[in-house]
Amino acid sequence: MSSLAGFHQAGAPRVLSVLRFVAGLLFLAEGIAKFFGIPPVPMFAHLQLLSLLGVQGIIELVGGALMCVGLFTRPTAFVLSGDMAVAYFKVHFPRSFFPASNGGMAAILFCFVFFYIFFAGPGPWSVDHILRGEQTA
């Protein structure tokens, strides 16, 4: 095995942890924008908790926070992946078949990133990893 291949193989689990954290942080940021107005987004100004947008905000806050720390990672990733699939087909797809014109690229990307994390797991830098009693590399 070449040293480059060894480097890639050794780094992959850590990069998975970083991917999980960044995706969770972006999701959390959306929830924070919806509920706390940071940053202010005009369409979220009159958010009602039990509206579709309000429920989505709850999913983003809770799911994003869980993904950031890597707690309950697999079930959370599964729920978030499905959430993004529903968001795409309910909100974006009716606008146009093409993701470039319907604004759904982020939803598709989040869907498949979370789907990957569901199968790959949280990576070594996670609360799940600590709770399993494994050594963090």
Phi, psi and omega per residue, in radians:
M1 nan 2.339 3.129
S2 -1.278 2.789 -3.130
S3 -1.150 -0.531 3.108
L4 -1.178 -0.737 3.103
A5 -1.115 -0.689 3.093
G6 -1.121 -0.692 3.089
F7 -1.075 -0.794 3.131
H8 -1.109 -0.774 -3.117
Q9 -1.127 -0.725 3.141
A10 -1.228 -0.587 -3.087
G11 -1.451 -0.349 -3.043
A12 -0.977 -0.809 3.139
P13 -1.101 -0.630 3.124
R14 -1.195 -0.704 3.113
V15 -1.165 -0.587 3.034
L16 -1.045 -0.755 3.091
S17 -1.065 -0.717 3.133
V18 -1.162 -0.756 3.099
L19 -1.028 -0.808 3.133
R20 -1.045 -0.798 -3.123
F21 -1.108 -0.825 -3.094
V22 -1.142 -0.764 3.111
A23 -1.085 -0.736 3.098
G24 -1.121 -0.716 3.134
L25 -1.111 -0.734 3.101
L26 -1.118 -0.698 3.108
F27 -1.146 -0.780 3.112
L28 -1.052 -0.702 3.128
A29 -1.070 -0.649 3.091
E30 -1.123 -0.773 3.118
G31 -1.117 -0.703 3.107
I32 -1.112 -0.699 3.105
A33 -1.110 -0.682 -3.119
K34 -1.204 -0.778 -3.012
F35 -1.632 -0.559 -3.048
F36 -1.978 -0.065 3.089
G37 1.186 0.482 3.121
I38 -2.085 1.888 -0.159
P39 -1.289 2.804 -3.133
P40 -1.162 2.249 3.077
V41 -2.164 2.019 -3.032
P42 -0.914 -0.673 -3.084
M43 -1.233 -0.254 3.111
F44 -1.710 0.056 -3.001
A45 -1.067 -0.637 -3.083
H46 -2.040 0.826 -3.101
L47 -1.170 2.293 3.046
Q48 -1.858 2.336 -3.022
L49 -0.975 -0.728 -3.069
L50 -1.644 0.235 3.020
S51 -1.444 2.967 3.101
L52 -1.040 -0.723 3.120
L53 -1.178 -0.627 3.097
G54 -1.156 -0.772 3.097
V55 -1.113 -0.698 3.096
Q56 -1.078 -0.695 3.106
G57 -1.092 -0.694 3.091
I58 -1.108 -0.783 3.114
I59 -1.047 -0.732 -3.136
E60 -1.177 -0.733 3.134
L61 -1.130 -0.943 -3.080
V62 -1.211 -0.875 -3.121
G63 -1.109 -0.722 3.123
G64 -1.108 -0.735 3.127
A65 -1.138 -0.769 3.121
L66 -1.091 -0.699 3.123
M67 -1.184 -0.672 3.140
C68 -1.015 -0.785 -3.095
V69 -1.563 -0.235 3.132
G70 1.330 0.740 3.112
L71 -1.943 2.294 -3.056
F72 0.934 0.750 -2.969
T73 -1.058 -0.889 -3.069
R74 -1.108 -0.884 3.121
P75 -1.128 -0.629 3.108
T76 -1.126 -0.779 3.136
A77 -1.086 -0.668 3.120
F78 -1.106 -0.805 3.134
V79 -1.115 -0.773 -3.119
L80 -1.176 -0.611 3.081
S81 -1.110 -0.821 3.099
G82 -1.114 -0.679 3.098
D83 -1.022 -0.755 -3.138
M84 -1.254 -0.570 3.057
A85 -1.121 -0.799 3.110
V86 -1.090 -0.769 3.128
A87 -1.015 -0.750 -3.131
Y88 -1.088 -0.894 -3.046
F89 -1.311 -0.433 3.130
K90 -1.489 -0.682 -3.027
V91 -1.802 -0.835 -2.976
H92 -1.539 -0.850 -3.052
F93 -0.981 -0.703 3.123
P94 -1.086 -0.383 3.129
R95 -1.277 -0.649 -3.103
S96 -2.994 2.709 3.080
F97 -1.227 -0.512 -2.994
F98 -1.628 2.132 -3.138
P99 -1.014 -0.540 3.138
A100 -1.143 -0.464 -3.126
S101 -1.852 -0.213 -3.121
N102 -1.769 0.016 3.096
G103 1.305 0.302 -3.041
G104 -1.752 0.160 -3.099
M105 -1.052 -0.762 -3.140
A106 -1.098 -0.709 3.134
A107 -1.089 -0.749 3.116
I108 -1.124 -0.806 -3.126
L109 -1.093 -0.819 3.085
F110 -1.025 -0.746 3.141
C111 -0.960 -0.851 -3.072
F112 -1.390 -0.495 3.033
V113 -1.142 -0.828 3.126
F114 -1.162 -0.601 3.088
F115 -1.126 -0.705 3.065
Y116 -1.092 -0.805 -3.131
I117 -1.100 -0.606 3.067
F118 -0.974 -0.732 -3.138
F119 -1.456 -0.675 -3.043
A120 -1.401 -0.449 -3.111
G121 1.604 -3.049 -2.989
P122 -1.444 -0.303 -3.019
G123 1.509 2.992 -3.021
P124 -1.272 -0.425 -3.111
W125 -1.660 1.310 -3.079
S126 -2.695 2.751 3.061
V127 -1.146 -0.693 3.098
D128 -0.957 -0.756 -3.132
H129 -1.100 -0.748 3.125
I130 -1.147 -0.770 -3.111
L131 -1.117 -0.501 3.083
R132 -1.351 -0.137 3.104
G133 1.325 0.428 -3.139
E134 -1.566 2.693 3.075
Q135 -1.303 2.384 3.070
T136 -1.567 2.225 -3.103
A137 -1.436 nan nan
